[in-house]
Amino acid sequence: MTGDELQMTTGILYLESLVHDKARLELLKKNFRDACLASFGCREITEKQFDSCDFIVVGVMTGGTENTFLKLWPSIKASGKPFVIASSETDNSLPAAVEILSWLRQNEPECKTSIVHGSFEAQAQKIQKLVSVDMGMTLEGQTIGLIGGPSSWLIASSPDFAKIEENTGAKILTIPMEELERHIAQAEPDELKEFAAKFSERKANISEDELLKSATIYAGLKRLIAARELTAVTVRCFDLLSTQKTTGCMALAQLNDEGVPASCEGDIPSLITMMIVKDCVRKPSFMANPSSVRGSVVTFAHCTCPTTILAHYHLETHFESGIGVAVAGEFQERYFTVLRVDAVNKRYVMMKGESMEHKYSPNLCRTQLKLDMPGADSYFFNKPLGNHHILVPGDHLNKLQEWFYAEGYVRV
């Protein structure tokens, strides 16, 4: 399946009370069907027709339909088709829908469905967003390489990997650093020179030898990614300081620019977030630390960033170690989307930030960005999901919200 947007074949399954007025029922169904047809292609289906569609709309027309849903549930579940529960503002539709969803949450915790509610037109517009979601936007079947394990300080970013695999359908391969080092040792001089030549005009105070050492990390990762057939990778990169006497900052930046999500420090939650951004937004993203929070103003910083999302950049040493090669870049966009995903508990945080003037600090990681994000202090000081957050230029809240909604994630 490609990442092209495809329209799903949508079936509408009605839930209706046997004691409800028949004429009223027919009117409700007609109005709902007409509203849906005005927004997307669909048709009415029965229990025996689930396999003929890609997406199911369970239209709760009236109250008193909870047991009807229970009788249909085994067939809905067996079909494996995504579905949504649609409820109106009349005829006790919403109370029944809430009771149905409550039962699903209690008895089928893996079920990803949710309720769309409002007028028939409002429901149809919400459903249209779901059925038009990019069908390629899924982590199912992707293979993540966790090289060396999470860094020891990421105590909140070393989650239950089995649960992540269960919730996302992605596979996480734990790969020892020694395997990467073997691939680094096999790097060919020509590929190292090609990498170094690409960035030679940006190196400022970085020596040619340092740039070549950085190139070995890139070459080794490329070989490992090919050998293991990885679609995304995260590296316990600080270990490279002692074994390779350099950093992975430039290598990870280049991989992200090439469309391979790559995160630092073995941070799987950040990598999952970067993968979602890449699939939904079609852009690489910036993984960063919140270095300062003053009210709504947050300064983010990190030593690696995809160069394609920067207006200007040059190469510097890595902040903490003073060696290796890091990216020191500047952005030009006004708005940014900031997010982080907890794939174990299916939660996420997402905010929009507006860029502000920032004076570069030599006491922070090399790429720095200051954003005005209303509510930032409350979030970071009371209920953060972790340290690293993912930033992508532009306002992509609606597009990402559609993905999270379809996948059953809850916003914190």
SVG drawing of the C-alpha trace seen along z (x, -y; Angstrom):
<svg xmlns="http://www.w3.org/2000/svg" viewBox="-44 -39 86 52">
<polyline fill="none" stroke="black" stroke-width="0.4" points="0.0,0.0 1.4,-3.4 1.1,-6.6 -1.4,-8.1 -4.7,-9.2 -7.4,-6.7 -11.1,-6.8 -12.3,-3.9 -15.4,-1.9 -17.8,-2.8 -20.7,-0.9 -23.5,-2.3 -24.9,0.1 -28.0,-1.2 -28.9,-0.4 -32.6,-1.1 -35.1,-0.3 -37.9,2.0 -40.4,-0.1 -39.5,-3.4 -41.9,-5.1 -41.3,-3.6 -41.9,-6.8 -39.6,-8.6 -36.9,-5.9 -37.1,-6.1 -36.8,-9.9 -33.7,-9.6 -32.0,-7.1 -32.8,-9.1 -31.4,-12.3 -28.3,-10.6 -27.7,-8.7 -28.2,-11.9 -25.8,-13.8 -23.1,-11.1 -23.6,-10.8 -23.1,-14.6 -19.7,-14.2 -18.3,-10.8 -19.3,-7.6 -21.1,-5.1 -23.9,-2.6 -26.1,-0.8 -25.0,2.6 -26.2,5.6 -24.2,7.8 -23.4,10.2 -21.8,7.4 -19.0,6.3 -16.4,7.9 -17.6,5.8 -16.4,2.5 -13.2,1.0 -14.8,-1.1 -18.0,-0.7 -20.2,-3.5 -22.3,-2.2 -25.2,-4.7 -27.0,-4.7 -30.4,-6.0 -32.1,-5.7 -31.8,-4.7 -32.4,-1.1 -29.9,0.3 -27.1,1.4 -28.1,5.1 -28.5,5.0 -24.8,3.8 -23.7,6.7 -25.3,9.2 -23.5,7.6 -20.2,7.2 -18.7,10.7 -19.3,10.1 -17.8,6.6 -14.8,7.8 -14.3,10.8 -14.3,8.6 -11.3,6.7 -12.6,3.5 -12.2,0.1 -15.4,-1.5 -16.8,-4.5 -20.0,-5.0 -22.2,-7.9 -24.7,-9.5 -27.1,-12.4 -28.5,-15.0 -32.0,-13.5 -33.9,-10.2 -31.6,-9.1 -28.9,-8.3 -26.0,-9.7 -26.9,-7.8 -26.9,-4.5 -23.6,-5.4 -21.9,-6.3 -23.1,-3.0 -21.8,-1.0 -18.4,-2.7 -18.1,-2.3 -18.7,1.4 -16.1,1.6 -13.5,-0.2 -14.2,2.2 -14.4,5.4 -12.4,4.8 -9.6,2.4 -7.7,2.9 -10.7,1.6 -9.7,-1.8 -13.2,-3.2 -14.7,-6.4 -17.9,-8.4 -18.7,-11.1 -21.6,-13.3 -23.7,-16.3 -26.1,-17.1 -26.2,-14.6 -24.2,-17.1 -21.6,-17.5 -21.3,-13.7 -20.8,-13.3 -18.0,-15.9 -16.2,-14.1 -16.6,-10.7 -15.4,-12.1 -12.1,-13.0 -11.8,-9.5 -12.6,-7.7 -10.2,-10.0 -7.3,-9.5 -4.2,-8.3 -4.5,-4.5 -0.7,-4.3 -0.5,-6.2 0.2,-3.2 3.0,-1.8 1.8,1.7 4.6,3.8 7.4,1.3 10.6,2.4 12.4,0.3 16.1,0.7 17.0,0.0 20.7,-0.2 22.5,0.2 19.3,-0.3 17.9,-3.5 20.4,-5.9 20.5,-5.2 19.0,-8.6 15.9,-8.1 14.0,-6.6 10.6,-7.7 11.5,-6.8 12.3,-3.1 8.7,-1.7 7.2,1.7 8.4,2.5 6.1,5.5 3.1,3.3 4.3,0.8 4.5,3.6 1.0,4.7 -0.5,1.2 1.3,0.1 1.9,3.3 5.5,2.2 8.4,4.6 11.3,3.4 14.6,5.1 17.2,4.7 20.6,4.5 23.9,4.5 26.3,1.5 28.9,4.0 26.9,4.8 26.8,1.1 30.6,0.9 31.2,3.8 29.4,2.0 31.2,-1.2 34.5,0.6 33.4,1.7 32.9,-1.8 34.5,-2.5 36.8,-5.6 34.8,-6.8 31.4,-6.9 33.1,-8.7 34.5,-11.4 31.1,-11.8 29.4,-12.5 32.2,-14.8 32.1,-16.7 28.4,-17.4 28.9,-19.3 32.5,-20.6 31.3,-24.2 29.3,-24.2 32.0,-22.9 33.2,-26.3 35.5,-25.2 35.2,-21.5 38.3,-19.7 38.1,-17.5 39.2,-14.5 36.2,-15.2 33.9,-15.3 35.2,-12.0 34.8,-10.3 31.2,-11.5 30.8,-10.1 31.8,-6.6 28.7,-6.7 26.4,-7.5 28.0,-4.8 27.7,-2.2 24.1,-3.1 23.2,-2.9 24.7,0.6 23.0,1.8 19.6,0.4 19.9,2.2 21.1,5.5 18.3,5.5 15.7,4.0 14.8,1.2 12.3,-1.5 13.4,-3.6 16.3,-3.7 17.3,-5.0 20.8,-4.9 22.4,-5.0 24.5,-7.7 26.6,-8.9 28.3,-5.5 29.9,-6.5 31.9,-9.2 34.0,-6.6 34.1,-3.9 34.4,-6.1 35.6,-9.4 32.8,-11.2 29.0,-11.7 26.0,-10.5 24.4,-13.9 25.2,-14.5 24.4,-10.9 20.9,-11.0 20.2,-14.4 21.1,-13.0 19.0,-9.9 16.0,-12.0 16.5,-14.1 16.5,-10.9 13.1,-9.8 14.4,-7.4 13.1,-8.5 16.2,-8.5 16.2,-9.5 18.9,-10.1 19.7,-8.3 17.7,-5.1 14.5,-7.1 11.7,-4.9 8.7,-7.2 10.4,-10.0 11.1,-7.8 7.5,-6.6 6.4,-10.2 8.8,-11.1 7.5,-8.1 3.9,-9.4 4.9,-12.9 6.8,-11.6 3.8,-9.5 1.1,-12.1 2.9,-15.4 5.5,-14.1 8.2,-16.0 11.2,-15.2 11.1,-16.6 13.3,-18.0 13.8,-16.0 14.6,-18.5 14.9,-19.1 12.9,-21.8 15.8,-23.7 13.9,-26.6 10.2,-27.2 9.1,-30.6 5.3,-30.8 4.2,-30.0 7.7,-30.6 9.8,-27.4 13.3,-27.3 14.0,-24.0 17.5,-22.8 19.4,-19.7 22.5,-18.9 20.9,-17.2 18.3,-18.4 17.3,-17.5 18.9,-20.2 16.1,-20.3 13.8,-22.0 16.3,-24.7 16.7,-28.1 20.4,-28.2 22.9,-26.0 26.5,-25.3 28.4,-22.6 29.7,-22.8 31.1,-20.5 28.7,-18.5 27.6,-20.6 28.2,-18.2 31.4,-16.6 33.0,-19.4 34.0,-16.9 32.3,-15.4 30.0,-17.2 26.6,-18.8 24.1,-20.8 23.7,-24.5 20.7,-25.7 18.0,-28.4 14.4,-28.1 12.3,-30.6 8.7,-29.3 6.4,-31.2 4.4,-28.3 5.5,-24.9 3.6,-21.8 5.1,-20.2 4.1,-16.7 5.1,-13.5 3.4,-10.1 3.0,-7.5 2.3,-4.4 2.0,-2.2 -1.0,-3.9 -2.1,-5.4 -1.8,-9.0 -0.3,-12.1 0.4,-15.7 0.2,-18.2 0.5,-22.0 1.1,-24.8 3.9,-27.2 4.7,-30.6 8.4,-31.3 10.0,-34.2 13.3,-36.1 16.0,-34.1 19.6,-35.0 21.9,-32.0 23.3,-30.5 26.7,-28.7 25.4,-26.9 22.8,-24.8 22.7,-22.2 23.5,-23.7 20.2,-24.1 17.9,-26.3 14.3,-27.5 12.1,-29.7 8.3,-29.2 5.3,-30.8 3.1,-27.9 0.1,-28.7 -0.2,-26.3 3.4,-25.1 4.3,-25.6 1.3,-23.7 2.1,-20.8 5.8,-20.6 5.7,-21.2 2.7,-19.0 2.0,-16.2 4.8,-15.8 5.0,-12.7 8.8,-12.8 11.8,-15.0 12.3,-14.9 9.6,-16.4 9.2,-16.4 8.9,-19.7 7.8,-20.1 7.6,-23.4 4.0,-24.5 0.6,-24.1 -0.3,-20.4 -2.7,-20.0 -5.7,-19.0 -4.0,-16.5 -2.3,-14.8 -5.5,-15.0 -7.2,-13.0 -4.6,-10.2 -4.7,-10.1 -8.5,-10.1 -8.6,-7.2 -6.1,-5.2 -7.9,-5.7 -5.3,-7.9 -6.3,-10.2 -4.9,-13.7 -3.5,-14.8"/>
</svg>
